[in-house]
């Protein structure tokens, strides 16, 4: 069994040139562990706990901010993409796949939260083992253009060298397209759209998508 079903589509944009190999690396990963840091200037000394992180959660930095202390304190969480999720202190919350609970302190030495108290949350990427998974790229001028401007694969069927290198447990994929295929007469300078599909066990999923800005090089070695 492979981890083909764990792969989530990621948008990535590239810049390539007519005078050089295309050697960009990509990471195949999902959301992993989360870390928490309380604001240094916080008035309250309550605690924040991450209960669970779904694989499809957005990785990056989140900011939890206390917004109201009337009655039961309330807060918002700002996601890396700017989305805001409201929450209530003392109640479990699912914020885009991140399960967490913010609790007010109690007992001797307890200090209540004040408006402006914050917690920083970091959700880190965890690599996916991509052993046994093949990757294929096609680039076109538009998504409806019939002509394939550039193709690359980790599993060529004609005996040629792979133009996509694939790792294993580290989740690393790398483009290894020679400059002969990137030359102006093969791939004219333009902006192309692309998909990279992952295939295994009869399944096909989109691993990466975006654009390739292909430009003229300046230096051409003999």
Buried (B, 14 or more C-beta within 10 A) or exposed (E): EBBBEBBBEBEBEBEBBBBBBBEBEBBBBBBBEBEBEBBEEBBBBBEBEBEEBEBEBBBBEBBBBBBBBEEEBBBBBBBBEEEEBEBBBEEEBBBBBBBBBBEBBEEEEEEBBEBEBBBBBBBEBBBBBBEEBBBBBBBBBEEEEEEEBBBBBBEBEEEEEBBBBBBEEEBBBBBBBEBEBBBBEEBEEEBBBBBBBBBBEEEEBEBBBBBBEBEEBEEEEE
